[in-house]
Amino acid sequence: MKKLVLAIAFIGMGSFAMAQQTTPQDKEARKAEMKQKMQQKEQEHMAQIQKDLNLNQSQVAQVKALHEKRKAEMKADFEKNKEVRQAKMEEMKAKRAQMDADMKKILTPEQYDKWQADRQAKMEQKRIAMKDRRMMKKPMNTAAPEAK
């Protein structure tokens, strides 16, 4: 019975590890798909604004230009702050490595292994919780569209 449970656990872990591997082509395809979805959402959003506010073509063009300007500003801000974010990430990695080295000095090898395993399990739980929160924020398109 123990062997069966262990075999199932190893197979499950192996398939989970295989599912996590992505190729650059997968990433590019996903990126292109996301870009297409974003463009479609923008078009739908503009159509909805035009309908709700009864905008003429001149107003639609002005609103589109305003949205494009704002998007460009946000992208520029993101790029400007990219170096600061990377520096903070490097600082956090260095602090984590220092704590790891300090804990290794304090704990026995068995305690250190257990501590690392516990830390990994907690990180995985946080990752799952974050993923669940993201999924909960996404609207469910199960209802039929309202007729106005």
Residue frames as qw, qx, qy, qz and C-alpha x, y, z in Angstrom:
[[0.000, 0.887, 0.463, 0.000, 0.00, 0.00, 0.00],
 [0.307, -0.790, 0.106, 0.521, 2.84, 2.39, 0.88],
 [0.415, -0.133, 0.598, 0.673, 4.54, 1.66, -2.41],
 [0.218, 0.631, 0.662, 0.340, 1.34, 2.41, -4.30],
 [0.130, -0.942, -0.244, 0.189, 0.90, 5.74, -2.51],
 [0.393, -0.613, 0.334, 0.599, 4.55, 6.65, -3.11],
 [0.410, 0.159, 0.679, 0.588, 4.31, 5.69, -6.77],
 [0.116, 0.812, 0.539, 0.192, 1.22, 7.85, -7.23],
 [0.265, -0.891, -0.040, 0.367, 2.90, 10.73, -5.42],
 [0.433, -0.380, 0.488, 0.657, 6.00, 10.53, -7.63],
 [0.319, 0.421, 0.685, 0.502, 3.93, 10.32, -10.80],
 [0.028, -0.909, -0.415, 0.013, 1.86, 13.30, -9.69],
 [0.329, -0.791, 0.152, 0.493, 4.93, 15.35, -8.84],
 [0.456, -0.115, 0.609, 0.638, 6.58, 14.41, -12.12],
 [0.239, 0.616, 0.634, 0.403, 3.58, 15.38, -14.20],
 [0.150, -0.940, -0.235, 0.196, 3.24, 18.63, -12.26],
 [0.406, -0.589, 0.341, 0.609, 6.89, 19.45, -12.95],
 [0.391, 0.175, 0.675, 0.600, 6.44, 18.67, -16.65],
 [0.111, 0.812, 0.553, 0.150, 3.38, 20.92, -16.85],
 [0.255, -0.875, -0.056, 0.408, 5.40, 23.85, -15.52],
 [0.467, -0.247, 0.471, 0.706, 7.94, 23.78, -18.36],
 [0.469, 0.812, 0.260, -0.230, 7.24, 26.29, -21.11],
 [0.657, 0.140, 0.342, 0.657, 9.10, 26.94, -24.32],
 [0.090, -0.344, 0.075, 0.932, 9.86, 30.34, -25.80],
 [0.149, -0.203, -0.676, -0.692, 7.35, 29.57, -28.55],
 [0.296, -0.591, -0.748, 0.062, 4.65, 28.99, -25.92],
 [0.242, -0.563, -0.281, 0.739, 5.48, 32.30, -24.29],
 [0.008, -0.154, 0.375, 0.914, 5.38, 34.14, -27.62],
 [0.221, -0.367, -0.780, -0.456, 2.08, 32.51, -28.57],
 [0.309, -0.639, -0.636, 0.303, 0.59, 33.39, -25.19],
 [0.192, -0.437, -0.047, 0.877, 1.89, 36.96, -25.48],
 [0.086, -0.048, -0.556, -0.825, 0.36, 37.35, -28.95],
 [0.285, -0.503, -0.795, -0.184, -2.93, 35.90, -27.71],
 [0.283, -0.618, -0.467, 0.565, -3.00, 38.27, -24.75],
 [0.095, -0.268, 0.193, 0.939, -2.24, 41.24, -27.01],
 [0.181, -0.251, -0.703, -0.640, -5.09, 40.26, -29.32],
 [0.325, -0.597, -0.726, 0.103, -7.49, 39.89, -26.38],
 [0.239, -0.517, -0.246, 0.784, -6.47, 43.30, -25.04],
 [0.028, 0.077, -0.406, -0.910, -7.10, 44.93, -28.42],
 [0.274, -0.415, -0.776, -0.388, -10.48, 43.25, -28.65],
 [0.327, -0.615, -0.596, 0.400, -11.38, 44.43, -25.13],
 [0.147, -0.359, 0.008, 0.922, -10.32, 47.97, -26.01],
 [0.151, -0.131, -0.592, -0.781, -12.52, 47.91, -29.10],
 [0.350, -0.530, -0.765, -0.102, -15.47, 46.55, -27.12],
 [0.309, -0.538, -0.413, 0.667, -14.89, 49.15, -24.42],
 [0.029, -0.193, 0.217, 0.956, -14.84, 51.97, -26.99],
 [0.256, -0.306, -0.715, -0.575, -18.00, 50.65, -28.63],
 [0.368, -0.581, -0.698, 0.198, -19.71, 50.50, -25.24],
 [0.210, -0.453, -0.190, 0.845, -18.63, 54.06, -24.36],
 [0.070, -0.002, -0.457, -0.887, -19.82, 55.27, -27.75],
 [0.338, -0.434, -0.760, -0.346, -23.17, 53.58, -27.25],
 [0.389, -0.570, -0.603, 0.401, -23.64, 54.59, -23.59],
 [0.192, -0.551, -0.116, 0.804, -22.63, 58.23, -24.07],
 [0.513, 0.754, 0.411, 0.010, -24.00, 58.60, -27.60],
 [0.324, -0.616, 0.311, 0.647, -20.68, 59.92, -28.91],
 [0.645, 0.738, -0.035, -0.194, -20.18, 61.22, -32.43],
 [0.902, 0.274, -0.064, 0.328, -17.19, 60.12, -34.54],
 [0.234, 0.744, -0.293, 0.553, -15.13, 63.17, -33.59],
 [0.562, -0.634, 0.344, -0.404, -15.63, 62.45, -29.89],
 [0.993, -0.069, 0.093, 0.037, -14.77, 58.78, -30.41],
 [0.701, 0.513, -0.189, 0.458, -11.50, 59.77, -32.11],
 [0.068, -0.746, 0.347, -0.565, -10.66, 62.17, -29.28],
 [0.796, -0.465, 0.274, -0.275, -11.39, 59.54, -26.61],
 [0.965, 0.157, -0.015, 0.210, -9.27, 56.99, -28.48],
 [0.448, 0.654, -0.277, 0.543, -6.41, 59.49, -28.71],
 [0.394, -0.695, 0.342, -0.495, -6.72, 60.22, -24.99],
 [0.948, -0.247, 0.177, -0.097, -6.63, 56.50, -24.16],
 [0.845, 0.373, -0.111, 0.367, -3.57, 55.97, -26.39],
 [0.140, 0.745, -0.327, 0.564, -1.80, 58.93, -24.77],
 [0.637, -0.582, 0.329, -0.383, -2.54, 57.60, -21.29],
 [0.995, -0.015, 0.074, 0.062, -1.39, 54.10, -22.25],
 [0.646, 0.554, -0.224, 0.474, 1.88, 55.50, -23.64],
 [0.170, -0.739, 0.361, -0.544, 2.44, 57.48, -20.42],
 [0.848, -0.400, 0.256, -0.234, 1.83, 54.41, -18.29],
 [0.945, 0.218, -0.038, 0.240, 4.24, 52.36, -20.41],
 [0.368, 0.689, -0.304, 0.545, 6.91, 55.07, -20.12],
 [0.469, -0.660, 0.361, -0.462, 6.45, 55.17, -16.33],
 [0.977, -0.156, 0.133, -0.057, 6.72, 51.40, -16.18],
 [0.804, 0.412, -0.145, 0.404, 9.96, 51.41, -18.18],
 [0.063, 0.763, -0.321, 0.558, 11.35, 54.28, -16.10],
 [0.608, -0.554, 0.395, -0.409, 10.74, 52.40, -12.87],
 [0.957, 0.143, -0.249, -0.035, 12.00, 49.09, -14.24],
 [0.504, 0.455, -0.541, 0.496, 15.56, 49.68, -13.04],
 [0.325, -0.463, 0.461, -0.684, 14.36, 50.60, -9.54],
 [0.910, -0.134, 0.066, -0.387, 12.25, 47.43, -9.35],
 [0.869, 0.279, -0.371, 0.171, 15.17, 45.30, -10.53],
 [0.205, 0.517, -0.563, 0.611, 17.48, 46.89, -7.95],
 [0.594, -0.366, 0.365, -0.617, 14.96, 46.15, -5.19],
 [0.974, 0.044, -0.121, -0.187, 14.64, 42.55, -6.39],
 [0.663, 0.407, -0.499, 0.381, 18.42, 42.12, -6.31],
 [0.130, -0.496, 0.520, -0.683, 18.53, 43.61, -2.82],
 [0.817, -0.226, 0.190, -0.496, 15.81, 41.21, -1.65],
 [0.930, 0.209, -0.300, 0.036, 17.67, 38.25, -3.18],
 [0.387, 0.486, -0.567, 0.541, 20.87, 39.27, -1.39],
 [0.423, -0.413, 0.448, -0.671, 19.04, 39.57, 1.93],
 [0.941, -0.052, -0.001, -0.335, 17.39, 36.19, 1.39],
 [0.800, 0.334, -0.436, 0.239, 20.75, 34.60, 0.60],
 [0.080, 0.505, -0.570, 0.643, 22.28, 36.18, 3.71],
 [0.685, -0.303, 0.318, -0.582, 19.46, 34.85, 5.89],
 [0.960, 0.139, -0.208, -0.126, 19.85, 31.46, 4.30],
 [0.574, 0.427, -0.549, 0.432, 23.57, 31.43, 5.09],
 [0.218, -0.455, 0.512, -0.695, 22.92, 32.57, 8.68],
 [0.857, -0.164, 0.137, -0.468, 20.27, 29.90, 9.20],
 [0.881, 0.265, -0.385, 0.072, 22.66, 27.28, 7.83],
 [0.273, 0.464, -0.613, 0.578, 25.21, 28.30, 10.47],
 [0.453, -0.331, 0.431, -0.706, 22.64, 28.13, 13.29],
 [0.890, -0.011, 0.127, -0.439, 20.72, 24.95, 12.41],
 [0.556, -0.237, 0.780, 0.162, 21.82, 21.36, 12.15],
 [0.080, 0.149, -0.734, -0.658, 21.73, 19.89, 8.61],
 [0.047, -0.417, -0.905, -0.070, 18.45, 18.07, 9.39],
 [0.005, 0.698, 0.448, -0.558, 16.87, 21.22, 10.86],
 [0.028, 0.481, -0.321, -0.815, 18.08, 23.27, 7.92],
 [0.055, -0.081, -0.860, -0.500, 16.58, 20.82, 5.42],
 [0.053, -0.587, -0.793, 0.152, 13.28, 20.83, 7.30],
 [0.019, -0.660, -0.170, 0.731, 13.32, 24.64, 7.48],
 [0.058, 0.295, -0.547, -0.782, 13.91, 24.89, 3.73],
 [0.069, -0.287, -0.910, -0.290, 11.17, 22.36, 2.97],
 [0.040, -0.673, -0.621, 0.400, 8.72, 24.26, 5.20],
 [0.003, 0.579, -0.097, -0.810, 9.69, 27.54, 3.52],
 [0.057, 0.076, -0.748, -0.656, 9.16, 26.03, 0.06],
 [0.059, -0.476, -0.877, -0.034, 5.76, 24.65, 1.09],
 [0.023, -0.703, -0.390, 0.594, 4.69, 28.06, 2.41],
 [0.024, 0.422, -0.380, -0.822, 5.85, 29.76, -0.79],
 [0.063, -0.152, -0.871, -0.463, 3.85, 27.28, -2.86],
 [0.047, -0.624, -0.741, 0.243, 0.75, 27.92, -0.73],
 [0.003, 0.653, 0.078, -0.754, 1.16, 31.67, -1.24],
 [0.023, 0.205, -0.651, -0.731, 1.58, 31.14, -4.99],
 [0.066, -0.380, -0.898, -0.212, -1.62, 29.08, -5.11],
 [0.049, -0.693, -0.537, 0.479, -3.49, 31.65, -3.01],
 [0.013, 0.518, -0.204, -0.831, -2.37, 34.45, -5.35],
 [0.061, -0.019, -0.808, -0.586, -3.47, 32.45, -8.37],
 [0.070, -0.540, -0.836, 0.072, -6.85, 31.80, -6.73],
 [0.018, -0.674, -0.275, 0.686, -7.28, 35.50, -5.97],
 [0.050, 0.326, -0.484, -0.811, -6.52, 36.37, -9.59],
 [0.092, -0.233, -0.895, -0.368, -9.05, 33.82, -10.77],
 [0.061, -0.629, -0.696, 0.343, -11.68, 35.22, -8.41],
 [0.003, 0.570, 0.011, -0.822, -11.18, 38.75, -9.78],
 [0.032, 0.057, -0.700, -0.711, -11.84, 37.69, -13.36],
 [0.599, 0.161, 0.199, -0.758, -15.49, 38.13, -14.33],
 [0.393, 0.100, 0.910, 0.084, -17.33, 35.00, -15.22],
 [0.346, 0.230, -0.353, -0.838, -19.02, 35.29, -18.60],
 [0.092, 0.168, 0.981, -0.012, -21.66, 32.67, -17.87],
 [0.293, 0.605, 0.531, -0.516, -24.69, 34.96, -17.99],
 [0.440, 0.578, 0.528, 0.440, -26.34, 35.98, -21.22],
 [0.212, 0.054, 0.006, 0.976, -25.74, 39.61, -22.23],
 [0.151, 0.569, 0.560, -0.583, -28.39, 42.05, -21.13],
 [0.250, 0.533, 0.572, 0.571, -30.73, 43.45, -23.74],
 [0.103, -0.405, -0.273, 0.867, -31.18, 47.22, -23.53]]
